[in-house]
Amino acid sequence: MKKFTITTYVTLGAAILFSLLSIHFKLDVSFWAFPVSAVFTGFITWAFFWMLLKKNNIKFVAASIKLLQYLPYVLLLSFVIRRAGKVNTQYWYDVVTVLLWVTALVGRWILLYKLNPKRIQNLNPQWKKTEEKKSGGIIAIKKPTLKNILFEIVDWIDAIVQAVFTVLLVQIFIFQLYVIPSESMVPSFLVKDRVVVFKTSSGPKFPLSKVGLPCVKNYKRGDVVVFRNPQYGTDRQNEIRFVASQLIYMLSFTTININVDSNGNPKADPLVKRICGVPGEQLVMQDGTLYARTKDSDEWIPVQSDNKFAAWNLNKYASKFSYGSIKEYPISQEEYDVMLAVEEERCNLDMDLVARECSSLYKQIGSYVKNSSDSVQLPLYANEIFGKFTGVTRQVISGREGYAWLKTYLTDWINNYDSVKASLMQDAYTEANYKLNAMFKLYSGRLFLRTAQLLSQEKDQSSFAEDSKFMECYNDLRNVTFYINILDQRNMPVFPKNDENGNPVYIPDGSYFMMGDNRFNSLDMRHKSSFSEEPLTEFDNYSIRYSSCLEQKYVSKDRILGTASYRFWPLNRVGTIKTK
């Protein structure tokens, strides 16, 4: 009994000190941290210490046990409330508070162990005689009166609430069951797959603080991780909303999610992706192949292990996964074949021949140009040029201004080609996009010429499809336009970018680059959520422009919540997650 009393002093003392450290005088949500913890601590001190231990009132055995069960949960709630205000708390302050919480938690475990019905008589035989259902171990059969029914309902609610808080603690510090929300990891994961995410080795922290377990996980390329989405930033308001949403989500039994964006849609946070780039590397991706180099070598080396996970053609998985399992195939088999054909054409492109033909096309179209000075508005946006090629051609041949635009459009890049050759060889992405830009101009020039010829013959646009030469030009430009529209999913510029002097910059220590396995249908660390009009190449003042969502970013280790190691649902695909 003496040891039990000492443990009681330590436990309640820790709770009292914790409450005192929760005092805050700012009139925001953090003000309520002290009342929450102080009222509960005062009540448990009165019921457990004074009425049970000092007064030996056996009627308070059940109440004391129940209050002890809720002690760490209430203190944790107070911890979150105190740090949810406008003023942050210092690290040492959080450390002291966490140590007090841990002390109260351990003391609570010991006290509940001693108050177990099998051991309570060793403390005080009189306590065992209590008729309270939860403490004395005496289970009486009671008549189904309204009072007893209400008691049972409250008892069940109590059990559920405790289970929710227990699951919340397990979810924060040990592991979390995660439901795959999107198709970004197909074929590794399908939508609604359920995986176990282990957190302990990833250094979980107490909510809204940097205090917690140390990170001992040595992440490597191929690991599937769950992490906070850096797109939403790390500002205090966002972190508070994230923690609050987790708590409300659990307390509402997954029915209420307040972690939504400005449009009311659930945020893509956290994310599950695969680590593709590690500290000390600089990356680039071209034609679906990821390359890396380090400070030890300037040579770009293909990352062979990435090919094992990157899925570009989901159609080949149709026999393994039904179309119902994969909601949307990003590109069809026909489109996939077109993509490969465009890449092959671009790789084999003879830039000298392209330059000569672009100059020739400009001169040939000149014979169809009218002698007019009407002003024109001509685009450089790929989709607009292809989608309105007839209208663009009419403007080109409408007069001197349109024809002058055509000259710069088709030939301006030729003038500085020799001077930029060395810069183009810096990496595969820069060179490939320069060639792609030239391909588009070549094929659009051919289409302009053939369209001008048909218009000069007063052919109606509806009859153009009957002309085989026109259709050849049309299909060539259509295929290149299609490729430009998937450019940001298929390819990626150098990351991190070189410094202003052209020197390589590498992923810093403690940071990683993540991508989804389903590369055509993954909004990952390659992308931002919005689009902007960008040039294909910086080495052409009249470069073709396209709608881009590129904005690469790496993720620091402290944003990683855990490692997805095991799939437990569906039953036909239960097993460990492939990382090599």
C-alpha positions as CSV (number, residue, x, y, z in Angstrom):
1,M,0.0,0.0,0.0
2,K,2.9,2.3,0.6
3,K,4.2,1.9,-2.9
4,F,0.7,2.4,-4.2
5,T,0.4,5.7,-2.3
6,I,3.8,6.9,-3.5
7,T,2.8,6.1,-7.1
8,T,-0.4,8.0,-6.5
9,Y,1.5,11.1,-5.3
10,V,3.8,10.9,-8.3
11,T,1.0,10.5,-10.8
12,L,-1.3,13.2,-9.4
13,G,1.7,15.5,-8.8
14,A,2.7,15.1,-12.5
15,A,-0.9,15.9,-13.5
16,I,-1.0,19.0,-11.3
17,L,2.3,20.3,-12.6
18,F,1.1,19.6,-16.2
19,S,-2.0,21.6,-15.5
20,L,0.0,24.6,-14.1
21,L,2.1,24.6,-17.2
22,S,-1.0,24.8,-19.3
23,I,-1.9,28.3,-17.9
24,H,-2.1,30.8,-20.7
25,F,-3.5,34.3,-20.6
26,K,-4.0,34.9,-24.3
27,L,-7.7,35.1,-25.2
28,D,-7.7,32.5,-27.8
29,V,-8.3,28.7,-27.9
30,S,-5.1,28.1,-25.8
31,F,-6.7,29.8,-22.8
32,W,-9.0,26.8,-22.3
33,A,-6.1,24.3,-21.9
34,F,-5.7,25.1,-18.2
35,P,-9.4,24.9,-17.3
36,V,-9.7,21.5,-19.1
37,S,-6.7,19.9,-17.4
38,A,-7.1,21.7,-14.0
39,V,-10.8,20.7,-13.6
40,F,-10.2,17.1,-14.5
41,T,-7.0,16.9,-12.3
42,G,-8.8,18.5,-9.4
43,F,-11.7,16.1,-9.7
44,I,-9.5,13.0,-9.9
45,T,-7.5,14.3,-6.9
46,W,-10.6,14.8,-4.8
47,A,-12.2,11.4,-5.8
48,F,-9.1,9.2,-5.9
49,F,-6.7,10.8,-3.4
50,W,-9.0,12.3,-0.8
51,M,-12.2,10.3,-0.9
52,L,-10.7,6.8,-1.6
53,L,-7.2,6.9,-0.1
54,K,-7.7,9.3,2.8
55,K,-11.4,8.7,3.6
56,N,-11.4,5.1,2.6
57,N,-14.7,5.5,0.9
58,I,-15.2,2.4,-1.1
59,K,-17.9,4.0,-3.2
60,F,-15.2,5.9,-5.0
61,V,-13.3,2.8,-6.2
62,A,-15.2,2.7,-9.6
63,A,-15.0,6.5,-10.1
64,S,-11.3,6.5,-9.4
65,I,-10.6,3.7,-11.9
66,K,-12.7,5.5,-14.5
67,L,-11.0,8.8,-13.9
68,L,-7.6,7.2,-14.1
69,Q,-8.5,5.6,-17.4
70,Y,-9.2,9.1,-18.9
71,L,-6.3,10.9,-17.3
72,P,-3.7,10.7,-20.2
73,Y,-6.4,11.4,-22.8
74,V,-7.6,14.6,-21.1
75,L,-4.0,15.8,-20.5
76,L,-3.2,15.1,-24.2
77,L,-6.2,17.1,-25.2
78,S,-5.1,19.9,-23.0
79,F,-1.6,19.7,-24.6
80,V,-3.1,20.1,-28.1
81,I,-5.4,23.0,-27.0
82,R,-2.4,24.9,-25.3
83,R,-0.5,24.7,-28.6
84,A,-3.4,25.5,-30.9
85,G,-3.3,29.2,-30.0
86,K,-1.6,32.1,-31.8
87,V,1.6,32.0,-29.7
88,N,3.9,29.0,-30.1
89,T,5.5,27.3,-27.1
90,Q,9.3,26.9,-26.7
91,Y,10.9,23.5,-27.2
92,W,12.2,23.1,-23.6
93,Y,8.6,23.9,-22.4
94,D,7.2,21.2,-24.6
95,V,9.9,18.7,-23.4
96,V,9.0,19.3,-19.7
97,T,5.3,19.0,-20.4
98,V,5.7,15.8,-22.4
99,L,7.8,14.3,-19.6
100,L,5.1,15.1,-17.1
101,W,2.5,13.5,-19.4
102,V,4.6,10.4,-19.7
103,T,5.0,10.3,-15.9
104,A,1.3,10.5,-15.5
105,L,0.7,7.8,-18.1
106,V,3.1,5.3,-16.6
107,G,1.8,6.0,-13.1
108,R,-1.7,5.5,-14.3
109,W,-0.8,2.1,-15.8
110,I,0.7,1.0,-12.5
111,L,-2.3,2.2,-10.5
112,L,-4.8,0.5,-12.8
113,Y,-2.8,-2.6,-12.6
114,K,-3.0,-2.6,-8.8
115,L,-6.7,-1.7,-8.9
116,N,-7.5,-4.8,-11.0
117,P,-10.2,-6.9,-9.3
118,K,-7.6,-9.8,-8.9
119,R,-5.2,-7.6,-7.0
120,I,-7.2,-4.9,-5.3
121,Q,-7.7,-7.0,-2.2
122,N,-3.9,-6.9,-1.6
123,L,-4.2,-3.1,-1.2
124,N,-7.4,-2.9,0.9
125,P,-9.8,-5.8,1.4
126,Q,-12.7,-3.4,2.0
127,W,-12.3,-2.0,-1.6
128,K,-13.1,-5.4,-3.0
129,K,-16.5,-5.3,-1.4
130,T,-17.8,-2.4,-3.5
131,E,-20.8,-3.2,-5.5
132,E,-19.7,-1.1,-8.4
133,K,-19.7,-3.2,-11.5
134,K,-16.4,-1.9,-12.9
135,S,-14.2,-2.2,-9.9
136,G,-15.1,-4.9,-7.5
137,G,-15.4,-7.8,-10.0
138,I,-18.9,-8.6,-8.7
139,I,-21.2,-9.0,-11.7
140,A,-24.8,-8.9,-10.5
141,I,-27.7,-9.8,-12.7
142,K,-30.0,-6.8,-12.7
143,K,-33.5,-6.4,-13.9
144,P,-33.9,-4.6,-17.3
145,T,-35.1,-1.3,-15.8
146,L,-34.8,2.0,-17.6
147,K,-32.0,3.0,-15.2
148,N,-30.1,-0.2,-15.9
149,I,-30.6,0.2,-19.7
150,L,-29.3,3.8,-19.5
151,F,-26.3,2.6,-17.5
152,E,-25.5,0.0,-20.1
153,I,-25.7,2.6,-22.9
154,V,-23.4,5.0,-21.0
155,D,-21.1,2.0,-20.4
156,W,-20.9,1.3,-24.1
157,I,-20.3,4.9,-25.0
158,D,-17.6,5.0,-22.4
159,A,-15.9,1.9,-23.9
160,I,-16.1,3.4,-27.4
161,V,-14.7,6.8,-26.5
162,Q,-11.8,5.1,-24.7
163,A,-11.2,2.9,-27.7
164,V,-11.1,6.0,-29.9
165,F,-8.5,7.7,-27.7
166,T,-6.5,4.5,-27.5
167,V,-6.5,4.1,-31.3
168,L,-5.5,7.8,-31.6
169,L,-2.5,7.2,-29.4
170,V,-1.6,4.1,-31.3
171,Q,-2.1,5.9,-34.6
172,I,0.2,8.8,-33.5
173,F,3.1,6.7,-32.1
174,I,3.0,3.1,-33.3
175,F,1.1,2.4,-36.5
176,Q,-1.8,3.5,-38.7
177,L,-4.2,1.7,-41.0
178,Y,-4.2,3.7,-44.2
179,V,-6.7,3.5,-47.1
180,I,-5.2,4.1,-50.5
181,P,-7.3,7.1,-51.8
182,S,-6.2,7.4,-55.4
183,E,-4.7,5.5,-58.4
184,S,-1.2,7.1,-58.1
185,M,0.4,3.8,-56.9
186,V,-1.2,1.4,-59.4
187,P,-0.2,-1.5,-59.9
188,S,1.5,-1.6,-56.4
189,F,-1.8,-0.5,-54.8
190,L,-5.3,-0.1,-56.1
191,V,-7.9,2.3,-54.8
192,K,-9.3,1.2,-51.4
193,D,-6.4,-1.1,-50.7
194,R,-5.6,-1.0,-47.0
195,V,-2.1,-1.0,-45.7
196,V,-0.3,-0.9,-42.3
197,V,1.9,2.2,-41.9
198,F,4.5,1.7,-39.1
199,K,5.4,5.0,-37.4
200,T,7.6,4.3,-34.4
201,S,10.9,4.1,-36.3
202,S,10.0,7.3,-38.2
203,G,10.2,9.5,-35.1
204,P,6.6,10.3,-34.4
205,K,6.0,13.6,-32.5
206,F,3.4,14.9,-30.0
207,P,0.8,16.9,-31.9
208,L,1.8,20.5,-32.7
209,S,5.3,20.0,-31.2
210,K,8.7,18.8,-32.1
211,V,9.0,16.5,-29.1
212,G,8.7,12.8,-29.6
213,L,10.6,9.7,-30.4
214,P,13.8,10.0,-32.5
215,C,13.8,8.9,-36.1
216,V,15.9,5.7,-36.5
217,K,14.5,4.7,-39.9
218,N,17.2,4.7,-42.6
219,Y,15.0,5.4,-45.7
220,K,16.2,4.1,-49.0
221,R,15.1,4.3,-52.6
222,G,12.0,2.1,-53.2
223,D,10.5,2.5,-49.7
224,V,6.8,3.4,-49.8
225,V,6.1,6.1,-47.3
226,V,3.2,8.2,-46.0
227,F,4.1,11.8,-45.6
228,R,2.6,15.3,-45.1
229,N,1.9,17.0,-48.4
230,P,4.4,20.0,-48.7
231,Q,1.9,21.6,-51.1
232,Y,-0.1,22.8,-48.1
233,G,2.9,24.2,-46.4
234,T,4.0,23.9,-42.8
235,D,2.4,27.1,-41.4
236,R,1.0,26.9,-37.9
237,Q,-2.6,27.3,-39.0
238,N,-2.4,24.4,-41.4
239,E,-0.8,22.1,-38.8
240,I,-3.5,23.0,-36.2
241,R,-6.2,22.2,-38.7
242,F,-4.5,18.9,-39.6
243,V,-4.2,17.8,-35.9
244,A,-7.8,19.0,-35.1
245,S,-9.2,17.1,-38.2
246,Q,-7.5,13.9,-37.0
247,L,-9.0,14.2,-33.6
248,I,-12.5,15.1,-34.8
249,Y,-12.3,12.4,-37.5
250,M,-11.7,9.8,-34.9
251,L,-14.2,11.1,-32.4
252,S,-16.9,11.2,-35.1
253,F,-16.1,7.7,-36.1
254,T,-14.7,8.8,-39.5
255,T,-17.9,10.7,-40.4
256,I,-16.5,14.3,-40.1
257,N,-13.4,15.5,-41.9
258,I,-12.5,19.2,-41.5
259,N,-9.2,18.9,-43.3
260,V,-10.5,20.4,-46.6
261,D,-9.4,23.0,-49.1
262,S,-11.0,26.3,-49.9
263,N,-13.5,24.5,-52.2
264,G,-14.6,22.1,-49.4
265,N,-12.8,19.1,-51.0
266,P,-10.7,16.8,-48.7
267,K,-7.1,17.7,-48.9
268,A,-4.6,15.3,-50.5
269,D,-2.8,15.1,-47.1
270,P,-1.2,12.9,-46.2
271,L,0.1,11.2,-49.4
272,V,1.5,7.8,-50.1
273,K,4.3,7.6,-52.6
274,R,7.6,5.8,-53.3
275,I,11.0,7.3,-52.6
276,C,12.8,7.8,-55.9
277,G,15.5,10.2,-55.0
278,V,17.8,10.2,-52.0
279,P,20.1,12.8,-50.4
280,G,23.2,13.7,-52.4
281,E,21.6,13.1,-55.8
282,Q,20.5,15.4,-58.7
283,L,17.8,13.9,-60.9
284,V,16.4,14.2,-64.4
285,M,13.8,12.1,-66.2
286,Q,13.5,11.7,-69.9
287,D,11.3,9.3,-71.9
288,G,10.2,7.6,-68.7
289,T,13.8,6.8,-67.5
290,L,15.0,8.4,-64.3
291,Y,18.7,9.5,-64.3
292,A,20.8,10.5,-61.3
293,R,24.2,11.9,-60.7
294,T,26.2,12.8,-57.5
295,K,29.0,15.1,-56.6
296,D,31.4,12.1,-57.2
297,S,30.4,11.9,-60.9
298,D,29.0,14.4,-63.4
299,E,27.7,11.5,-65.6
300,W,24.0,10.9,-65.7
301,I,23.4,7.3,-64.8
302,P,20.0,5.5,-65.3
303,V,18.4,4.5,-62.0
304,Q,17.7,0.9,-62.8
305,S,15.7,0.2,-59.7
306,D,13.2,2.9,-60.6
307,N,12.2,0.9,-63.8
308,K,11.0,-1.9,-61.5
309,F,8.3,0.3,-60.0
310,A,7.4,2.9,-62.7
311,A,4.2,1.9,-64.5
312,W,3.7,3.7,-67.9
313,N,1.4,1.3,-69.7
314,L,-1.4,0.0,-67.4
315,N,-3.0,-1.7,-70.3
316,K,-0.7,-4.7,-69.9
317,Y,-2.1,-5.2,-66.4
318,A,-5.7,-5.6,-67.7
319,S,-5.5,-9.4,-67.3
320,K,-4.3,-9.0,-63.7
321,F,-6.6,-6.2,-62.5
322,S,-10.0,-5.8,-63.9
323,Y,-11.0,-2.4,-65.4
324,G,-13.4,-2.1,-62.4
325,S,-10.4,-2.1,-60.1
326,I,-8.6,0.6,-62.1
327,K,-11.1,3.4,-62.6
328,E,-9.2,5.2,-65.4
329,Y,-6.4,4.2,-67.7
330,P,-4.5,7.4,-68.2
331,I,-3.6,6.6,-71.9
332,S,-4.8,3.9,-74.2
333,Q,-2.6,1.3,-75.8
334,E,-2.9,3.3,-79.1
335,E,-1.8,6.5,-77.4
336,Y,1.0,4.7,-75.7
337,D,2.3,3.5,-79.1
338,V,2.0,7.0,-80.4
339,M,4.1,8.3,-77.5
340,L,6.9,5.8,-78.2
341,A,6.8,6.7,-81.9
342,V,7.2,10.4,-81.2
343,E,10.1,9.7,-78.8
344,E,11.8,7.6,-81.5
345,E,11.3,10.3,-84.1
346,R,12.6,13.0,-81.8
347,C,15.7,10.9,-80.9
348,N,16.6,10.4,-84.6
349,L,15.8,14.0,-85.6
350,D,18.4,15.6,-87.8
351,M,18.4,19.2,-86.7
352,D,20.2,20.4,-89.8
353,L,17.6,18.9,-92.1
354,V,14.8,20.3,-89.9
355,A,16.4,23.8,-90.2
356,R,16.6,23.6,-94.0
357,E,13.1,22.4,-94.4
358,C,11.6,25.1,-92.0
359,S,13.3,27.8,-94.1
360,S,12.0,26.1,-97.3
361,L,8.5,25.9,-95.9
362,Y,8.5,29.6,-95.1
363,K,9.5,30.5,-98.7
364,Q,6.9,28.1,-100.2
365,I,4.0,29.5,-98.1
366,G,5.1,33.0,-99.3
367,S,3.5,32.3,-102.7
368,Y,0.1,32.1,-101.1
369,V,0.4,35.3,-99.0
370,K,-1.9,38.3,-99.9
371,N,-0.6,41.8,-100.1
372,S,-2.4,43.2,-97.1
373,S,-1.4,45.2,-94.0
374,D,-4.2,43.9,-91.8
375,S,-3.1,43.2,-88.2
376,V,-3.2,39.7,-86.9
377,Q,-3.1,37.9,-83.6
378,L,-1.2,34.6,-83.9
379,P,-0.7,32.1,-81.1
380,L,2.3,30.1,-79.8
381,Y,0.2,27.8,-77.6
382,A,0.5,24.2,-78.9
383,N,-3.2,23.2,-78.4
384,E,-4.4,26.4,-80.0
385,I,-2.2,26.1,-83.1
386,F,-3.3,22.5,-83.6
387,G,-6.9,23.1,-82.7
388,K,-7.3,26.2,-85.0
389,F,-4.8,25.4,-87.7
390,T,-7.2,26.5,-90.5
391,G,-7.7,29.9,-88.8
392,V,-4.0,30.3,-88.1
393,T,-3.2,29.5,-91.8
394,R,-5.7,32.1,-92.9
395,Q,-4.0,34.7,-90.8
396,V,-0.6,33.7,-91.9
397,I,-1.5,34.2,-95.6
398,S,-3.7,37.2,-95.0
399,G,-0.9,39.7,-95.5
400,R,2.6,41.0,-94.6
401,E,2.1,40.9,-90.8
402,G,1.0,37.3,-90.7
403,Y,3.9,36.3,-93.1
404,A,6.4,38.1,-90.9
405,W,5.2,36.2,-87.9
406,L,5.6,32.9,-89.8
407,K,9.2,33.8,-90.5
408,T,10.1,34.3,-86.9
409,Y,8.0,31.3,-85.9
410,L,9.7,28.9,-88.3
411,T,13.2,30.2,-88.5
412,D,14.2,32.3,-85.4
413,W,15.5,29.3,-83.6
414,I,17.8,28.4,-86.5
415,N,19.8,31.7,-86.1
416,N,21.2,30.8,-82.6
417,Y,21.3,27.0,-83.0
418,D,25.1,26.8,-83.3
419,S,25.6,29.0,-80.2
420,V,23.3,26.9,-77.9
421,K,24.5,23.4,-79.0
422,A,26.8,23.2,-76.0
423,S,24.0,24.2,-73.5
424,L,21.6,21.7,-75.1
425,M,24.0,18.8,-74.2
426,Q,23.8,19.6,-70.4
427,D,21.1,17.0,-69.9
428,A,18.7,14.8,-71.8
429,Y,15.6,16.9,-70.9
430,T,16.9,20.2,-72.2
431,E,18.0,18.6,-75.5
432,A,14.9,16.6,-75.9
433,N,12.5,19.6,-75.4
434,Y,14.5,21.7,-77.9
435,K,14.1,19.0,-80.5
436,L,10.4,18.6,-79.6
437,N,10.0,22.3,-80.2
438,A,11.6,22.0,-83.6
439,M,9.4,19.0,-84.4
440,F,6.3,20.9,-83.7
441,K,7.3,23.8,-85.8
442,L,8.3,21.5,-88.7
443,Y,5.0,19.6,-88.7
444,S,2.9,22.7,-88.2
445,G,4.8,24.4,-91.0
446,R,4.0,21.4,-93.3
447,L,0.3,21.6,-92.2
448,F,0.2,25.4,-92.8
449,L,1.6,24.8,-96.3
450,R,-0.9,22.1,-97.3
451,T,-3.8,24.0,-95.8
452,A,-2.8,27.1,-97.7
453,Q,-2.6,25.1,-100.9
454,L,-6.1,23.7,-100.3
455,L,-7.5,27.1,-99.4
456,S,-6.0,28.5,-102.6
457,Q,-8.0,25.8,-104.5
458,E,-11.1,27.1,-102.6
459,K,-11.5,23.7,-100.9
460,D,-13.9,23.6,-98.0
461,Q,-12.4,22.5,-94.7
462,S,-14.9,19.6,-94.5
463,S,-13.2,18.1,-97.5
464,F,-9.6,18.3,-96.1
465,A,-9.9,14.8,-94.7
466,E,-10.1,13.4,-98.2
467,D,-6.6,14.7,-99.0
468,S,-4.0,12.1,-98.1
469,K,-1.1,14.6,-97.9
470,F,-3.1,16.9,-95.6
471,M,-4.0,13.9,-93.3
472,E,-0.4,12.9,-93.1
473,C,0.6,16.4,-92.0
474,Y,-2.4,16.6,-89.7
475,N,-1.7,13.3,-88.0
476,D,2.0,14.2,-87.5
477,L,1.1,17.5,-85.7
478,R,-1.7,15.8,-83.7
479,N,0.8,13.2,-82.4
480,V,3.3,15.8,-81.3
481,T,0.6,17.9,-79.7
482,F,-0.5,14.8,-77.8
483,Y,3.0,14.2,-76.6
484,I,3.4,17.8,-75.4
485,N,0.2,17.5,-73.4
486,I,1.6,14.5,-71.4
487,L,5.1,16.0,-71.2
488,D,5.0,16.8,-67.5
489,Q,4.0,13.2,-66.6
490,R,6.5,11.5,-68.9
491,N,9.6,13.8,-68.4
492,M,11.1,16.0,-65.7
493,P,13.8,18.7,-65.8
494,V,16.9,18.6,-63.7
495,F,16.1,18.7,-60.0
496,P,17.3,20.4,-57.9
497,K,18.1,23.1,-60.4
498,N,21.7,24.1,-61.0
499,D,22.8,27.3,-59.3
500,E,23.1,30.5,-61.2
501,N,26.6,29.6,-62.3
502,G,25.5,26.3,-63.7
503,N,26.9,24.2,-60.9
504,P,24.9,21.1,-59.8
505,V,22.8,21.3,-56.7
506,Y,21.9,18.1,-54.9
507,I,19.0,16.8,-52.7
508,P,20.1,17.9,-49.1
509,D,20.7,15.5,-46.3
510,G,17.5,14.4,-44.6
511,S,15.3,15.0,-47.6
512,Y,13.9,12.7,-50.3
513,F,12.1,12.9,-53.7
514,M,8.9,10.9,-54.1
515,M,6.8,9.8,-57.1
516,G,3.8,7.6,-57.6
517,D,4.3,4.3,-59.4
518,N,1.5,5.2,-61.8
519,R,3.5,7.9,-63.5
520,F,0.7,9.1,-65.8
521,N,-1.8,9.5,-63.1
522,S,0.1,10.7,-60.1
523,L,0.1,14.3,-58.8
524,D,3.3,13.9,-56.8
525,M,6.5,15.8,-55.9
526,R,7.0,16.6,-59.6
527,H,3.9,18.7,-59.8
528,K,1.9,21.6,-58.4
529,S,-1.9,21.5,-58.4
530,S,-2.3,24.5,-60.7
531,F,-1.3,25.0,-64.3
532,S,0.6,27.8,-66.1
533,E,1.6,28.4,-69.7
534,E,5.3,27.7,-70.1
535,P,7.7,27.5,-73.1
536,L,9.1,24.1,-74.3
537,T,12.6,25.5,-74.4
538,E,14.4,28.7,-73.2
539,F,16.6,28.6,-76.3
540,D,13.9,29.9,-78.7
541,N,12.3,33.3,-78.3
542,Y,9.3,32.0,-80.2
543,S,9.2,28.6,-78.4
544,I,6.0,26.6,-78.5
545,R,4.1,27.0,-75.2
546,Y,2.1,24.4,-73.3
547,S,0.1,24.1,-70.1
548,S,2.5,23.0,-67.4
549,C,2.1,21.9,-63.8
550,L,5.8,21.2,-63.1
551,E,7.1,22.4,-59.7
552,Q,9.4,19.7,-58.2
553,K,10.0,19.6,-54.5
554,Y,11.7,17.3,-52.0
555,V,10.3,16.2,-48.7
556,S,12.2,16.5,-45.4
557,K,12.5,13.5,-43.2
558,D,10.4,15.2,-40.4
559,R,7.4,15.3,-42.8
560,I,7.4,11.5,-43.2
561,L,4.8,9.9,-41.0
562,G,5.7,6.2,-41.5
563,T,6.5,3.4,-43.9
564,A,3.8,1.4,-45.6
565,S,5.1,-2.2,-45.1
566,Y,2.1,-4.5,-45.3
567,R,-1.1,-4.8,-47.3
568,F,-3.9,-6.5,-45.3
569,W,-6.8,-5.9,-47.7
570,P,-8.0,-7.2,-50.1
571,L,-7.4,-10.8,-48.9
572,N,-6.3,-12.0,-52.4
573,R,-3.4,-9.6,-52.3
574,V,-2.3,-9.7,-48.7
575,G,1.4,-9.4,-48.2
576,T,4.5,-7.2,-47.7
577,I,5.2,-4.2,-50.0
578,K,7.9,-4.6,-52.7
579,T,10.7,-2.2,-52.2
580,K,13.5,-3.7,-54.3
